Amino acid sequence: MATIRQALERIVKDRDFSLAAAEALESEVAKQGADNELFEELEHILASYRPGGGEFLFDEKALERECIRVLERL
């Protein structure tokens, strides 16, 4: 879970909302957090995330809120 925490902190603390940061987090969650209810909503947001959002897409604020929620529960 340490690498998931690092990937979450990269987004929240470093304010890195790049696709690369989101993809790195998505990869770690897929490897280490599969079948963990804590990550269900995060996985959904990451799958539909794009900086700036858009129709049917999540933006930086949605990603940040969810990352904070997960960090608080780790």
C-alpha positions as CSV (number, residue, x, y, z in Angstrom):
1,M,0.0,0.0,0.0
2,A,3.0,2.3,0.3
3,T,3.2,2.8,-3.4
4,I,-0.5,3.6,-3.6
5,R,-0.1,6.1,-0.8
6,Q,2.9,7.7,-2.7
7,A,0.8,7.9,-5.9
8,L,-2.1,9.5,-4.0
9,E,0.2,12.0,-2.3
10,R,1.8,12.9,-5.7
11,I,-1.7,14.1,-6.8
12,V,-2.8,15.7,-3.5
13,K,0.4,17.1,-2.0
14,D,2.4,17.7,-5.2
15,R,-0.7,18.9,-7.0
16,D,0.3,16.7,-10.0
17,F,-3.0,16.3,-12.0
18,S,-1.2,15.0,-15.1
19,L,-2.5,12.0,-17.0
20,A,0.8,10.3,-16.1
21,A,0.2,10.7,-12.4
22,A,-3.4,9.4,-12.7
23,E,-2.2,6.5,-14.8
24,A,0.5,5.6,-12.3
25,L,-2.1,5.6,-9.5
26,E,-4.5,3.6,-11.6
27,S,-1.8,1.0,-12.2
28,E,-0.9,0.7,-8.5
29,V,-4.5,0.4,-7.5
30,A,-5.0,-2.4,-10.1
31,K,-1.9,-4.3,-8.8
32,Q,-2.3,-3.8,-5.1
33,G,-5.9,-2.7,-4.4
34,A,-7.9,-5.0,-6.6
35,D,-11.1,-6.2,-5.0
36,N,-10.7,-3.6,-2.1
37,E,-13.9,-1.6,-1.6
38,L,-11.9,1.4,-0.5
39,F,-10.7,1.9,-4.1
40,E,-13.9,1.2,-6.1
41,E,-14.9,4.9,-6.6
42,L,-11.3,5.9,-7.2
43,E,-11.0,3.3,-9.9
44,H,-14.1,4.7,-11.6
45,I,-12.9,8.3,-11.4
46,L,-9.4,7.3,-12.7
47,A,-10.9,5.4,-15.7
48,S,-12.8,8.5,-16.7
49,Y,-10.3,11.2,-15.7
50,R,-9.0,13.9,-18.0
51,P,-7.4,17.2,-17.0
52,G,-10.1,19.8,-17.6
53,G,-12.8,17.2,-17.5
54,G,-15.4,17.2,-20.2
55,E,-18.7,15.5,-20.9
56,F,-18.8,12.3,-19.0
57,L,-15.3,12.9,-17.7
58,F,-14.0,13.7,-14.2
59,D,-11.8,16.7,-13.7
60,E,-9.0,17.6,-11.3
61,K,-11.3,18.6,-8.4
62,A,-13.1,15.3,-8.5
63,L,-9.9,13.4,-8.6
64,E,-8.4,15.4,-5.7
65,R,-11.5,14.9,-3.5
66,E,-11.4,11.2,-4.0
67,C,-7.7,10.9,-3.4
68,I,-8.1,12.8,-0.2
69,R,-10.9,10.5,0.9
70,V,-8.9,7.4,0.2
71,L,-5.8,8.8,1.9
72,E,-7.8,9.6,5.0
73,R,-8.8,6.0,5.2
74,L,-5.5,4.3,4.5
